[in-house]
Amino acid sequence: LHEEIMNVPSLKGVISQEERFLEWAVQKGCNISNDILLQFSNTTGFGFHINSDTAVSAGQELLSVPCSLLLDTKAAFACSEISNALKKLGHLDAFGNFHSVLKSNKTNAAGTLGIASVESWPVVLFLLSEKRKGQGSRFYPYISLLPKCVHNTISVSPEDLKRLLHDTQVESATLVENENVRKLHLLAKEIIDDAISYNEVVWAYSIFWSRALSIPLDSEGMSRSSNGALVPVIDLLNHRLGCLQRFSIKKQKLISSSKNYASDSSDSCVSSLAIVAGQQIGSREEIFINYGSKTAVDLLLHYGFFSTDVALSVQLKLGNSFRIYSIRDGEDIPIGLLETARECVKSMELSKKKRK
């Protein structure tokens, strides 16, 4: 299973970590096909990815993860440290829903509401809390495998952000997210540890937004309507727009096969989330999932990469209003964009004449 990665001397420190993670995942009830290869890329920013050792037919199940392994809002509220502190500080309503008084209602140029990001806070706090437990966390093999840094615009210094992306939609979206992270940092200091650093919060926030998946179940196996969940193993799959892999819900028997690992439930039937191939996958090909329709701003802001198969957003300021247009590679420039550009040029020329 690990033949290729074991032959890379520079990755010897990663190998035991990777094997420990796979063993943990299987012992916790994950069903991983023998044809699945977990590999590491030397290319900066790519990290682990999943390949298929043999050709896969459409409709074939690739892997499944029990819902008890999800890191989502319900899992966060099941942690008494998090839920009790949030209640004490007035961040939970009578129904146990998060309604932070620190919410930002700002909308950036990309149309992203700060309030949407705030809904992820309980999961981010839960991730921070589990990370600080080290090997005492039941998620330790998963957390230790996560990237040490997400190279997105939230992680960029204010000076570099202004130098590289000044007066762009990405800068405006990043500033909104930076405000949320600063407020979340204050909350984390109150709830988890006063010594927790801003960079730790940036890391956890970035991990959530670069890996969280919108899925049909929560950590209790119930229908979900929340903002997303971290799904160990499945969230190692990289993004490709247009790929047809799909989620499937199934019931499976969870049986502990090792005395060294305590399963969440012994010999019981649990709900699991499976990834099913929606198309044929060739031997040694990487397995992708579709993260959804993401703009270039979304990808740079949260994921730290740019894909040529997404629509580019062009923002033009006319008077006191902004007009935003989308352009895809190979497509004609929208007529509305050309007309607005002409109006902008006329307005600029008129302003120059008035100054003279």
Long-range contacts (C-beta under 8 A, 24 or more apart in sequence): 1-34, 1-36, 1-37, 2-37, 2-38, 4-37, 4-39, 5-38, 5-39, 5-40, 8-40, 8-42, 10-42, 11-40, 11-42, 14-40, 17-141, 17-144, 17-145, 18-48, 18-145, 20-141, 20-144, 21-141, 21-142, 21-144, 21-145, 23-141, 23-261, 24-141, 24-142, 24-261, 25-65, 25-69, 25-141, 25-142, 25-232, 25-233, 26-257, 27-256, 27-257, 27-258, 27-260, 27-261, 27-263, 28-66, 28-68, 28-69, 28-261, 28-263, 28-264, 29-65, 29-66, 29-68, 29-69, 29-252, 29-254, 29-263, 29-264, 29-265, 29-270, 29-272, 30-63, 30-64, 30-65, 30-66, 30-69, 30-232, 30-233, 31-61, 31-63, 31-64, 31-252, 31-272, 31-274, 32-63, 32-233, 33-61, 33-62, 33-63, 36-62, 36-63, 36-287, 38-236, 44-151, 45-151, 45-304, 45-305, 46-238, 47-147, 48-145, 48-236, 49-236, 49-237, 49-238, 49-286, 50-236, 50-237, 50-286, 50-287, 51-284, 51-285, 51-286, 51-287, 52-281, 52-282, 52-283, 52-284, 52-285, 52-287, 53-283, 53-284, 54-283, 55-280, 55-281, 55-282, 55-283, 56-277, 56-280, 56-281, 56-287, 57-277, 57-280, 58-244, 58-277, 58-278, 58-279, 58-280, 59-276, 59-277, 60-276, 60-277, 61-248, 61-274, 61-275, 61-276, 61-277, 62-245, 62-274, 62-275, 62-276, 62-277, 62-287, 63-233, 63-234, 63-274, 63-275, 64-250, 64-252, 64-272, 64-273, 64-274, 64-275, 65-231, 65-232, 65-233, 65-234, 65-272, 65-273, 65-274, 66-252, 66-254, 66-264, 66-270, 66-271, 66-272, 67-217, 67-218, 67-219, 67-220, 67-221, 67-270, 67-271, 67-272, 67-273, 68-219, 68-264, 68-265, 68-270, 69-142, 69-219, 69-231, 69-232, 69-264, 70-215, 70-217, 70-218, 70-219, 70-229, 70-230, 70-231, 70-273, 71-123, 71-126, 71-127, 71-130, 71-139, 71-219, 71-229, 71-230, 71-232, 72-123, 72-218, 72-219, 72-224, 72-226, 72-228, 72-229, 72-230, 73-98, 73-122, 73-123, 73-218, 73-226, 73-227, 74-218, 74-219, 74-220, 74-226, 75-123, 75-126, 75-219, 76-122, 76-123, 76-125, 76-126, 77-122, 78-219, 79-126, 79-129, 81-129, 81-191, 81-192, 82-122, 82-125, 82-126, 82-129, 82-191, 85-190, 85-191, 86-122, 86-191, 89-187, 89-190, 89-191, 91-187, 98-122, 100-187, 102-183, 102-184, 102-186, 102-187, 104-176, 104-179, 104-180, 104-183, 106-176, 106-179, 107-176, 108-169, 108-172, 108-173, 108-175, 108-176, 109-169, 109-172, 109-173, 109-315, 109-322, 109-324, 110-169, 110-170, 110-172, 110-173, 110-295, 110-297, 110-298, 110-301, 110-313, 111-324, 112-173, 112-176, 112-177, 112-297, 112-298, 112-301, 114-176, 114-177, 114-179, 114-180, 116-227, 117-176, 117-177, 117-180, 117-209, 118-180, 119-226, 119-227, 120-205, 120-208, 120-209, 120-212, 120-227, 120-228, 121-184, 121-187, 123-208, 123-212, 123-227, 123-228, 123-229, 123-230, 124-184, 124-201, 124-204, 124-205, 124-208, 125-184, 125-187, 125-188, 125-191, 125-192, 125-204, 127-204, 127-207, 127-208, 127-230, 128-188, 128-192, 128-196, 128-200, 128-201, 128-204, 129-191, 129-192, 131-200, 131-204, 132-192, 132-193, 132-196, 139-232, 142-232, 146-207, 146-211, 147-207, 148-203, 149-203, 150-203, 150-206, 150-207, 150-210, 150-303, 150-304, 151-304, 152-206, 152-209, 152-210, 152-300, 152-301, 152-302, 152-303, 152-304, 153-300, 153-301, 153-304, 154-178, 154-181, 154-202, 154-205, 154-206, 154-301, 154-302, 155-202, 155-206, 155-304, 168-315, 169-297, 169-313, 169-315, 169-324, 170-296, 170-297, 170-300, 170-301, 173-297, 173-301, 174-301, 177-205, 177-301, 180-205, 181-205, 206-302, 206-304, 209-302, 209-303, 210-302, 210-303, 210-304, 211-235, 213-291, 214-292, 215-247, 215-273, 216-247, 216-249, 216-273, 217-249, 217-271, 217-273, 221-270, 221-271, 231-273, 234-273, 234-275, 234-289, 237-275, 237-287, 237-288, 237-289, 238-286, 238-288, 238-289, 239-288, 239-289, 239-290, 239-291, 239-294, 239-303, 239-307, 240-288, 240-289, 240-290, 241-290, 241-293, 241-294, 241-307, 241-309, 241-310, 242-290, 242-309, 243-278, 243-279, 243-288, 243-289, 243-290, 244-277, 244-278, 244-279, 244-290, 245-275, 245-276, 245-277, 245-278, 245-279, 245-287, 245-288, 245-289, 245-290, 246-275, 246-276, 246-278, 247-273, 247-274, 247-275, 247-276, 248-273, 248-274, 248-275, 248-276, 249-273, 249-274, 250-274, 295-326, 316-340, 316-341, 316-344, 317-344, 318-343, 318-344, 318-347, 319-347
